[in-house]
Amino acid sequence: MTTSNSLEVPTPLASYIEAANAGTAAAALAAFSESAVVQDEGAVRRGHEAIREWIEETVGKYQFHITPLDVREAGDHVVVHCQVSGSFPGSPVELDFETITSSSKISHLAIR
């Protein structure tokens, strides 16, 4: 895990957050395994190509910034509670980023 704002955010998720905040889609994608699954906004994306499209779309559309607020372990996954601000209605919002990692990559990310 990587310490972020005195929180121990799992390294792959910390890498994704840092890259997404910087708007660098390629670096954000590098945090995910080839067969990763992302659940966000009611949709499921499977694999690098679908996740790359999701990253490019959300970074461009929302111009968001993610700030981790709390980290907790829940069984086989880690939940990072974050504040997300950007160019979307209701900004800022607080969301949970539920992650499962495998081989130092995100294998599953659910944003709720």
Residue pairs with C-beta under 8 A, 6 or more apart in sequence:
1 8
1 9
1 10
1 11
1 14
1 71
2 8
2 9
2 10
2 11
2 14
2 15
3 9
4 14
4 17
4 68
5 67
5 68
7 68
7 69
7 70
7 71
7 80
8 71
9 17
9 68
9 71
9 80
10 78
10 80
10 99
10 101
11 104
12 31
12 32
12 99
12 101
12 104
12 105
12 106
13 31
13 78
13 80
13 97
13 99
13 101
13 106
13 109
14 68
15 27
15 28
15 30
15 31
16 28
16 31
16 32
16 106
16 109
17 66
17 68
17 82
18 27
19 25
19 26
19 27
19 28
19 30
19 31
20 28
20 55
20 58
20 59
20 64
20 66
21 64
21 65
21 66
23 59
23 63
25 52
25 55
25 56
25 59
28 55
28 59
29 48
29 51
29 52
29 55
31 105
31 106
32 38
32 48
32 51
32 105
32 106
32 107
32 109
33 102
33 103
33 105
33 106
33 107
34 47
34 48
35 46
35 47
35 107
36 46
36 47
36 48
36 51
36 105
36 106
36 107
36 108
36 109
37 44
37 45
37 46
37 107
37 108
37 109
38 44
38 45
38 50
38 51
38 54
38 108
38 109
38 110
38 111
39 45
39 109
39 110
39 111
40 54
40 58
40 109
40 110
40 111
41 111
43 54
45 51
45 53
45 54
58 64
61 87
61 88
62 86
62 87
62 88
63 86
63 87
64 84
64 85
64 86
64 87
64 88
65 84
65 85
65 86
66 82
66 83
66 84
66 97
67 82
67 83
67 84
67 85
68 80
68 81
68 82
69 81
69 82
69 83
69 94
70 80
70 81
71 78
71 79
71 80
71 81
72 78
72 79
72 81
73 79
74 98
76 100
77 98
77 99
77 100
77 108
78 98
78 99
78 101
79 96
79 97
79 98
79 99
80 96
80 97
80 99
81 94
81 95
81 96
81 97
82 94
82 95
82 96
82 97
83 92
83 93
83 94
84 91
84 92
84 93
84 94
84 95
85 91
85 92
85 93
86 92
95 111
95 112
96 110
96 111
96 112
97 109
97 110
97 111
98 108
98 109
98 110
98 111
98 112
99 106
99 108
99 109
100 106
100 107
100 108
101 107
